[in-house]
Amino acid sequence: MGFHDQAFKKPEFKKISDVIWEIPTSFKQGMKVPARVYASQKVLDQMDLQVWDQITNVATLPGIINNAYCMPDGHMILVQ
């Protein structure tokens, strides 16, 4: 499941604290660790779908341990 997959949707987040949110490994096949997002609820709600695709892709990388992290300034990167 990726952003270009029509089934891609915003994940359901597990609230760890007021500014830490977690995307479980069950969200995307191949995730080795959860993805953690550091942001207020307001900022979290304004992030693009591509951010969730990117951070969950990072969580699938070989050798990753503990968590994949997304800071409050997470945004889509355009490569041309």
Backbone torsions as a table, in degrees:
resi	resn	phi	psi	omega
1	MET	NA	123.2	177.4
2	GLY	-135.8	177.3	-175.7
3	PHE	-58.4	-36.9	-178.7
4	HIS	-77.7	-9.4	174.1
5	ASP	-75.8	126.6	-176.9
6	GLN	-61.5	-18.0	-178.9
7	ALA	-83.6	-5.3	-176.6
8	PHE	-68.0	127.0	-180.0
9	LYS	-134.7	164.0	176.0
10	LYS	-61.7	133.7	-178.8
11	PRO	-69.5	160.6	169.8
12	GLU	-88.8	123.0	-175.2
13	PHE	-92.7	144.1	170.4
14	LYS	-95.7	123.5	-179.1
15	LYS	-79.4	117.7	177.8
16	ILE	-91.5	-41.9	174.8
17	SER	-153.7	-174.8	-179.7
18	ASP	-62.5	-21.3	-177.9
19	VAL	-128.8	12.3	176.9
20	ILE	-127.4	125.6	-177.9
21	TRP	-127.3	144.3	-176.3
22	GLU	-123.3	137.7	172.3
23	ILE	-104.2	118.4	-176.0
24	PRO	-71.7	159.8	-179.8
25	THR	-64.0	-17.8	178.8
26	SER	-74.1	-9.7	-177.4
27	PHE	-66.9	-40.5	-176.8
28	LYS	-137.7	133.8	177.6
29	GLN	-56.7	133.1	176.4
30	GLY	95.8	-7.8	177.7
31	MET	-65.5	126.5	-179.4
32	LYS	-92.2	-23.8	-179.3
33	VAL	-140.4	159.0	173.1
34	PRO	-67.6	159.0	173.4
35	ALA	-103.3	131.6	179.2
36	ARG	-112.7	133.1	180.0
37	VAL	-114.9	127.6	177.9
38	TYR	-103.4	103.7	-177.5
39	ALA	-169.3	154.9	172.6
40	SER	-71.7	165.4	177.9
41	GLN	-57.7	-41.7	-178.7
42	LYS	-61.4	-47.0	179.8
43	VAL	-66.6	-43.1	179.4
44	LEU	-55.3	-44.2	-178.6
45	ASP	-66.9	-19.9	-177.5
46	GLN	-95.6	-6.2	-178.8
47	MET	-73.2	146.3	-178.9
48	ASP	-74.4	154.9	175.7
49	LEU	-56.8	-33.5	-178.9
50	GLN	-62.0	-29.2	178.1
51	VAL	-61.6	-43.0	-179.0
52	TRP	-67.5	-36.3	177.0
53	ASP	-65.7	-44.7	-178.8
54	GLN	-64.1	-48.6	-175.5
55	ILE	-69.1	-33.1	176.9
56	THR	-74.9	-26.5	171.9
57	ASN	-67.2	-41.7	177.3
58	VAL	-58.6	-38.2	-178.9
59	ALA	-66.6	-9.5	178.4
60	THR	-96.8	-5.3	-173.6
61	LEU	-67.7	142.5	177.8
62	PRO	-61.1	138.8	175.4
63	GLY	85.1	-5.6	179.8
64	ILE	-68.5	140.6	178.9
65	ILE	-129.1	154.8	177.2
66	ASN	68.5	-81.8	-176.4
67	ASN	-150.5	159.5	165.0
68	ALA	-98.1	136.9	-173.0
69	TYR	-114.3	138.8	174.2
70	CYS	-124.8	125.0	179.4
71	MET	-86.6	168.2	-175.2
72	PRO	-62.2	-16.8	178.5
73	ASP	-95.5	18.8	179.3
74	GLY	-56.2	133.8	-179.7
75	HIS	-155.1	166.2	179.4
76	MET	-75.0	139.0	176.6
77	ILE	-107.6	125.4	178.3
78	LEU	-92.6	126.2	176.6
79	VAL	-114.1	124.5	-178.6
80	GLN	-118.3	NA	NA
